[in-house]
Amino acid sequence: MALDFDDDEDAEVSRYKTIGWRGKGARLKNYSSATKMGGPGIIKIEIETFDSFTMDDLVKDLERIEAREKKEKAAAARLRASKPRRELPAPPLQLTYRGDE
């Protein structure tokens, strides 16, 4: 039995971000990975699809992941913006002494 999720309903079920397909509608054609010293790793995946239904499902999975990430990023930005900023105290007044005027 497959679970059907609306928009981002699957975020409540799992924090995993997944794409997948059943049957012979697609196949993993190629993948590669690259890393830079101290930087993020990048994985490139090529999936060959044989029918438009499988392609549509895969693209919807990717769009759902992208939308969830944008929503999480926006929520994090709102949280950062709502935190009160610490302000430095005002600098002391710089009064000058002019003798007995």
C-alpha positions in Angstrom: 0.0 0.0 0.0 1.5 3.3 -1.1 1.1 6.5 1.0 -0.2 9.5 -0.9 0.8 12.9 0.5 -0.5 16.3 -0.3 1.9 19.2 -0.9 4.2 18.9 2.1 2.2 16.6 4.3 5.1 14.1 4.2 7.2 16.5 6.3 5.2 15.5 9.3 5.9 11.8 8.7 9.6 11.9 8.0 12.5 14.3 7.8 14.0 12.3 5.0 13.9 13.7 1.5 13.4 10.9 -1.0 12.7 10.3 -4.7 11.8 7.0 -6.1 10.0 5.0 -8.8 8.5 1.6 -9.2 8.8 -0.9 -12.0 10.6 -0.3 -15.2 9.6 3.3 -15.9 13.1 4.6 -15.1 16.6 3.4 -14.4 19.7 4.9 -12.8 21.9 5.8 -15.7 24.9 7.4 -14.1 26.1 9.1 -10.9 29.2 10.9 -9.8 30.4 12.7 -6.7 32.9 15.5 -6.1 34.2 17.2 -3.0 36.4 20.2 -2.3 38.6 20.5 0.7 36.5 22.1 3.4 33.6 22.6 1.1 30.3 20.8 0.4 30.2 17.5 -1.5 28.1 17.4 -4.7 26.4 14.3 -6.0 25.1 14.3 -9.6 22.5 11.7 -10.5 21.2 10.9 -14.0 17.9 9.0 -14.2 16.6 7.8 -17.6 12.8 7.7 -17.8 10.9 5.6 -20.3 7.4 7.1 -19.8 6.0 10.5 -19.0 4.2 9.3 -15.9 7.4 8.2 -14.2 9.2 11.4 -15.2 6.3 13.5 -13.8 6.4 11.6 -10.5 10.2 12.2 -10.2 9.9 15.9 -11.0 7.1 16.3 -8.5 9.3 14.6 -5.8 12.1 17.0 -6.6 9.7 20.0 -6.6 8.4 18.9 -3.2 11.9 18.7 -1.8 12.8 22.1 -3.2 9.6 23.7 -1.7 10.3 22.1 1.7 13.8 23.4 1.7 12.7 26.9 0.7 10.1 26.9 3.5 12.7 25.7 6.1 15.1 28.4 4.9 12.4 31.1 5.2 11.4 29.9 8.7 15.1 30.0 9.8 15.4 33.6 8.4 12.3 34.7 10.2 13.6 33.2 13.5 16.9 35.0 13.1 15.1 38.3 12.3 12.8 37.9 15.4 15.7 37.5 17.9 16.5 40.7 19.6 19.9 42.1 18.7 22.3 43.1 21.4 23.1 46.7 21.2 26.3 48.3 22.4 25.8 51.0 25.1 25.9 54.6 23.9 29.5 56.0 23.9 30.2 58.5 26.7 29.7 62.2 25.9 32.9 63.9 25.0 32.7 67.2 26.7 35.5 69.7 26.4 36.9 71.9 29.2 37.4 75.5 28.2 38.7 77.0 31.4 36.6 79.5 33.4 34.4 80.8 30.7 
